Amino acid sequence: MTTVTSTRATVPLLSRLPRWRKADPVLILSAVWCALVVLVAVAAPLLAPYDPSQTDILAANQGISGQHWFGTDSVGRDILSRVLYGARLSLMGPVLVVVIATTAGTALAIAAVWFGGWFDRILTRVFDIVFAFPALLLAVLSVVIFGPGLTAPVTALAVAYTPYIARVVHSAALRERHLPYIESCTLAGLSGARICVRHILPNVFPAVRAQAVISLGTSLLDLGAISFVGLGIQPPSAEWGLMVSDGRTSLLNGNPQQALAAGFMIIITVVAFNMLGERLAERAEVKA
């Protein structure tokens, strides 16, 4: 009796071993880093050792120490605390961009595939026109017109990213549109809206998810660049792109800690989102 129980208990464990051998380390590491950055952004008030806006001129440009793990900036603010709090604004903008662009792009692409004809052709031409404008240039122009901050560049980037999402969704939805089960649903009397929401959308979701994750990294880089040139988030807010900009003078004076810390976070986070999105896209193609 003991032998049978032991065998039954070990078989499921052994059957799981091939799954671990097939695990994608790049996917796992990227997902862990992205989750860690999100956790840091949420828990910044609990993790930050100091107030990110607290200045201390007497402690300006200090190096790495037990009191300040990442050193201090030119006005004595703790860089670690600013990096932790900076994750909030650095992620909030890209998340808003991706949510707006994904919602609009997915809805328009599925509608274009379902109705087809002139609606599909007009929408495709509009997207081609938007494609002609670089996303970063469109964001800069919006800031020039509406003023610096987060609202103008986020709105402009959302408009610029919508065609990218829509193109991916359009290709996946078009493939689903011509499958036999769609015709069966139509013959069964289901409405077009119900077919799109209940059947087409879930089947194109893996492609939408992959493109959205990639867009998160790209928009983080774009918004960081806008803040770097002084057109996005304004001082004294803690944001990674703004921190790199603020750290330029200190970098030239031999105090690179602020620019390096914020720049490292931008680079690693953007790479992690891109690698995660590419791996998800590959899995979506295999399932298709």
C-alpha positions in Angstrom: 0.0 0.0 0.0 2.9 2.3 0.8 4.6 1.6 -2.5 1.5 2.4 -4.5 1.0 5.7 -2.8 4.7 6.6 -3.3 4.5 5.8 -7.0 1.3 7.9 -7.5 2.9 10.8 -5.6 6.1 10.8 -7.7 4.6 10.4 -11.1 3.1 13.9 -11.3 6.3 15.4 -10.1 8.4 13.5 -12.7 5.9 14.4 -15.4 6.5 18.1 -14.7 10.2 17.9 -15.3 10.1 18.2 -19.1 8.1 21.5 -18.6 11.0 23.0 -16.6 13.5 21.9 -19.3 11.4 23.7 -21.9 11.1 26.8 -19.9 12.2 30.0 -21.7 14.8 31.7 -19.4 14.5 35.0 -21.4 10.7 35.0 -20.9 11.0 34.2 -17.2 13.7 36.9 -16.5 11.8 39.5 -18.5 8.5 38.8 -16.8 10.2 38.8 -13.4 11.9 42.2 -14.0 8.7 43.8 -15.3 6.7 42.5 -12.3 9.4 43.7 -10.0 9.3 47.2 -11.5 5.5 47.3 -11.2 5.8 46.2 -7.6 8.4 48.8 -6.8 6.1 51.5 -8.3 3.2 50.4 -6.2 5.1 50.0 -3.0 7.5 53.0 -3.4 6.2 54.7 -0.2 7.0 51.6 1.8 10.4 50.9 0.2 11.9 54.4 -0.2 14.1 55.3 2.7 13.6 59.1 2.3 11.2 61.6 0.9 12.1 61.9 -2.8 11.7 65.7 -2.7 13.7 66.3 0.6 16.7 68.4 -0.1 19.9 68.7 1.9 22.5 71.0 0.3 25.2 69.9 2.8 24.8 66.3 1.5 24.8 67.2 -2.2 26.5 64.9 -4.7 27.5 62.3 -2.2 28.7 58.9 -3.5 27.3 55.5 -2.6 27.2 54.9 1.1 25.4 53.0 3.8 23.1 56.0 4.4 22.5 56.6 0.7 22.8 53.4 -1.3 22.7 55.2 -4.7 24.2 58.5 -3.5 22.6 61.9 -3.6 21.9 64.4 -6.4 23.1 68.0 -6.8 20.6 69.3 -4.1 21.1 66.4 -1.7 18.1 64.3 -2.5 18.4 60.6 -2.1 18.7 59.0 -5.5 17.4 55.6 -4.5 14.2 57.1 -3.2 13.8 59.1 -6.4 14.4 56.0 -8.5 11.7 54.1 -6.6 9.2 56.9 -6.7 10.2 57.6 -10.3 8.9 54.2 -11.3 5.4 55.5 -10.7 5.4 58.4 -13.2 7.7 56.5 -15.6 5.2 53.6 -15.8 1.9 55.6 -15.5 2.4 57.4 -18.8 3.2 54.3 -20.9 0.3 52.4 -19.3 -2.1 55.1 -20.2 -0.7 55.2 -23.8 -1.0 51.5 -24.2 -4.5 51.2 -22.7 -5.9 54.0 -25.0 -4.1 52.8 -28.1 -4.9 49.1 -27.5 -8.6 49.8 -26.8 -9.0 52.0 -29.8 -6.8 50.0 -32.2 -8.4 46.7 -31.3 -12.0 48.0 -31.6 -11.3 49.7 -34.9 -9.4 46.8 -36.4 -12.1 44.2 -35.5 -14.8 46.5 -36.8 -12.9 47.0 -40.1 -12.5 43.3 -40.6 -16.1 42.5 -39.8 -17.7 45.2 -42.0 -15.0 45.2 -44.7 -15.5 47.2 -47.9 -15.3 51.0 -47.9 -15.0 51.1 -44.1 -11.9 48.9 -44.1 -10.4 50.9 -46.9 -10.9 54.3 -45.4 -9.6 53.2 -42.0 -6.5 51.7 -43.6 -5.8 55.0 -45.4 -6.3 56.9 -42.1 -3.8 54.6 -40.4 -1.3 55.0 -43.2 -1.5 58.8 -42.8 -0.8 58.5 -39.0 2.0 56.2 -39.8 3.7 59.0 -41.8 4.2 61.0 -38.6 6.9 59.8 -36.2 5.4 59.2 -32.7 8.0 61.2 -30.9 7.6 64.2 -33.3 3.9 64.1 -32.9 4.3 64.2 -29.1 6.7 67.1 -29.2 4.3 69.1 -31.5 1.5 68.4 -29.0 3.6 69.7 -26.1 4.5 72.8 -28.1 0.8 73.5 -28.7 -0.7 72.4 -25.3 2.2 72.9 -23.0 4.5 70.6 -21.1 3.2 67.9 -18.8 2.0 64.3 -19.1 -1.4 64.8 -20.8 -0.3 66.2 -24.1 2.5 63.6 -24.9 0.4 60.7 -23.6 -2.5 61.7 -25.9 -0.3 62.2 -28.9 1.6 58.9 -28.4 -1.7 57.0 -27.9 -2.9 58.4 -31.3 0.5 57.5 -32.9 0.5 53.9 -31.4 -3.0 53.1 -32.4 -2.2 52.1 -36.0 0.6 49.8 -34.8 -1.9 47.9 -32.5 -4.6 48.0 -35.2 -2.3 46.5 -37.9 -1.4 43.5 -35.7 -5.1 43.0 -34.7 -6.3 43.5 -38.2 -4.1 40.7 -39.5 -5.1 38.3 -36.8 -8.8 39.1 -37.0 -8.8 38.8 -40.8 -7.5 35.3 -40.4 -10.3 34.5 -37.9 -13.0 36.1 -40.0 -12.7 33.5 -42.7 -12.6 30.4 -40.5 -15.6 28.1 -40.7 -16.8 28.6 -37.1 -17.6 32.3 -37.9 -19.9 31.2 -40.6 -21.5 28.7 -38.3 -22.1 31.4 -35.7 -23.7 33.6 -38.3 -26.0 30.8 -39.5 -26.9 30.1 -35.8 -28.3 33.7 -35.7 -25.6 35.3 -33.5 -25.2 39.1 -34.0 -22.1 40.5 -35.4 -21.2 42.3 -32.2 -21.6 39.1 -30.2 -19.4 37.1 -32.6 -16.7 39.8 -32.5 -16.7 40.1 -28.7 -17.3 36.4 -27.7 -15.3 34.7 -30.5 -13.0 36.9 -32.5 -11.6 39.0 -29.7 -10.6 36.1 -27.4 -8.8 34.4 -30.3 -6.8 37.5 -31.3 -6.0 38.5 -27.7 -2.6 36.8 -27.6 -1.5 39.0 -30.5 -3.0 42.1 -28.8 -1.2 41.2 -25.6 2.2 40.8 -27.2 2.0 44.1 -29.1 0.7 45.9 -26.0 3.7 44.7 -24.0 6.2 45.8 -26.7 4.4 49.2 -26.9 4.9 49.6 -23.2 8.6 49.5 -23.6 8.6 51.8 -26.6 6.3 54.4 -25.0 8.4 54.3 -21.8 11.5 55.3 -23.9 9.6 57.9 -25.9 8.1 59.6 -22.8 11.5 59.4 -21.1 13.0 61.2 -24.0 10.4 63.9 -23.9 11.0 64.4 -20.2 14.8 64.5 -20.9 14.4 67.5 -23.2 12.2 69.3 -20.6 8.9 68.9 -22.4 7.3 66.2 -20.3 7.2 65.8 -16.5 8.5 68.9 -14.8 10.8 69.3 -11.8 10.8 68.6 -8.9 8.8 65.4 -9.7 10.7 62.1 -9.7 10.7 60.5 -13.2 13.5 58.5 -14.8 13.9 60.6 -18.0 13.9 63.8 -16.0 16.5 62.4 -13.6 18.8 61.6 -16.5 18.4 65.2 -17.6 19.0 66.6 -14.2 22.1 64.4 -13.8 23.9 65.6 -16.9 25.7 68.5 -15.1 26.7 66.3 -12.2 27.9 63.7 -14.7 30.3 66.2 -16.3 31.5 67.2 -12.8 32.4 63.6 -11.9 29.1 62.6 -10.1 27.4 60.2 -12.5 25.3 58.3 -9.9 21.9 60.0 -10.7 22.2 59.7 -14.5 23.5 56.2 -14.3 20.8 54.9 -11.9 17.9 56.4 -13.9 19.4 55.5 -17.3 20.0 51.9 -16.1 16.4 51.6 -15.0 15.1 52.9 -18.4 17.4 50.7 -20.5 16.8 47.5 -18.5 13.0 48.0 -18.3 12.6 48.8 -22.0 14.7 45.8 -22.9 12.6 43.6 -20.6 9.3 44.8 -22.0 10.5 44.3 -25.6 11.9 40.8 -24.9 8.8 39.8 -23.1 6.6 41.1 -25.9 8.6 39.3 -28.5 8.4 36.0 -26.7 4.7 36.4 -26.3 4.4 37.2 -30.0 6.3 34.0 -30.9 4.0 32.0 -28.7 1.0 33.6 -30.3 2.2 32.7 -33.8 2.9 29.1 -32.7 -0.7 28.8 -31.3 -2.1 30.3 -34.5 
